[in-house]
Amino acid sequence: MTDLAIGDTVRHDDGREGTVTAMTGKRVSVKFPGHWRTSVIFAKRLSKTPAPVEAPAGE
């Protein structure tokens, strides 16, 4: 996965969601809520979560 950027929300293949804090080569540092430090994970184990879709203002 190469379309990640710092600040993106990602989902680990075990179901946890976190925020990208740094990237080096094939490895990505991810901060998971409730954990005091970041985890370094191979990018192929992550998937980018889609941005929340907002309802149109007229509804």
QUIURWO-V6313 format. One record per residue. SS is DSSP state (2 for helix, 1 for strand, 0 for the rest). Layout:
# QUIURWO-V6313
ss->{SS,SS}
This chain:
# QUIURWO-V6313
ss->{0,0,0,0,0,0,0,0,1,1,1,1,0,0,0,0,1,1,1,1,1,1,1,1,0,0,1,1,1,1,1,1,0,0,0,0,0,0,1,1,1,1,2,2,2,1,1,1,0,0,0,0,0,0,0,0,0,0,0}
